[in-house]
Amino acid sequence: MKGLIRNNFYSMESNLKISFIMAAAFVFSPLIINNANTYPMIIAIQVFLFIANTGTSLHADEVAKWNKFELTLPVKRSAIIGAKYITFAILILCGLLIGFCTVICISLSGQAWNLLSILWGYEYGLVLSIISISLMYPVMLKIGTEKNELVLILSAFAAIGLMFLIAAVLSPITDGMNLHHPLVGGTSTSVALLMFLISFMASVNIHKNKEF
Amino acid sequence: MNRNALTVSGLTKKYGEFTLSDISFEVPRGTITGLIGENGAGKSTTLNSILGLIHKDEGNISILGTPIEEVTPEIRQKIGVVFDGTNFSEELTPKKLNKVLKGIYGSWDEEYFFVLLEKLSLPVTKKIKSFSKGMKAKLSIAVAFAHHPKLLILDEATSGLDPIVRDDILDMFLEFVQDEENSILVSSHITSDLEKVADYIVFIYEGRLIFSKPKDELLENYGIVKCGMAQFDLIDQQDIIAYRKQDYEWQVLVADRNSAEKKYPNALVIPATIDEIMLLYVKGENS
């Protein structure tokens, strides 16, 4: 498993560098923008950036036939998929950490910020990333990685749509449709985590039946 | 212990219009078996079925004494695989690949891997994407050897390599099977390579098994009768495996060269190479 995770990161290395540079640039953006309303969105983007490039790397691995060779290794198919999901989780964690750097930057610059609003940025980024990857990976496993950009965009739209749906369903309790309500954020995060688990199980199943 | 490293029996797989039909052969321990056939004959389908990459429709496959359905990661540890083209993430360098595979194969021999890289003149810190086709093939072979497998399954492993490197690789194959526990199944278009190293030849044509025979039997017994039309008419139909007409000459593939020499003294009977046997089966007509 360790080797598989290591391979995932090595194959994403150049894309990860780009994501890191972009996310790192966003850390200092509050110094220029100086608008507290934009901070949650900046954090959400930072969290999502690391996941956004995975499709390209998965496509490169498919072209190189690594995903075929992987099956000849002394590991179970569930371990191959498990390693992918652990990699995704670590990438999301990287996004969260970079987002935290932004919070530190805002604090050090002495600008006003609101904890609830920052937390919403985290939740939004987390939900967007988790749901996108949860939808994207099994779909790409099934249809191939050639249209990875399109699948990523559709998955991201589906993630946003789901957040709106949750907000709509909870609107009687949250005094109207309110995406920023902590209940909407908490529910969306829980749904996203559940989808991540379901996505893993679906991917294992797809992979077991897939012919290479 | 099972005397075969690999047993394939009645393997059948349907792919749309193509059917791999009732393929049976064995790879005895301590031997090299060459899998030959034209493009699209079913060689890769056979190898992919053996490796469990595709699901067979019918038949039985047993690897190192274990039915394919029961092959565990411990058994896979003993199988080295090389596919045609790249096998690894192209962003990696051989050095990074070593770190990856060290974390996967319990039997990974880091030192031996770097010895092989040096032997095959491969750079350690260059990205695989900058490698030529031949370099990628050499890297795949180094990986396959570096975890000390008992069975090597190679799909067009020597294609894209220059004759000198190919010769080195063939020597590695021969050295590998010096240990009678080790075996190789190799598919190749380069039949001259198989003539050098293979003990058995399995020939697949249009998804069907044409023969699975010891190489020496093919080279020592098979022959080509070269004759004119009048002589061709005199040849016993029972003796003809396949034939074809080239300009004014008829070429007839026979299974018993010595007997043909005695039976048809006016015809020229020459030994047949594996290439010629394959060509006559594929391009010739059957009696």
Interface residues (C-beta under 8 A of the other chain):
Chain A: M1 K2 G3 L4 R6 N7 Y10 S11 M12 E13 S14 S57 A60 D61 V63 A64 K65 W66 K68 F69 L71 T72 L73 P74 V75 K76 N209 E211 F212
Chain B: N48 L51 G52 L53 I54 H55 P73 E74 R76 Q77 I79 V81 F83 G85 T86 N87 F88 S89 E90 E91 L92 K96 K99 V100 L101 K102 G103 I104 Y105 G106 I128
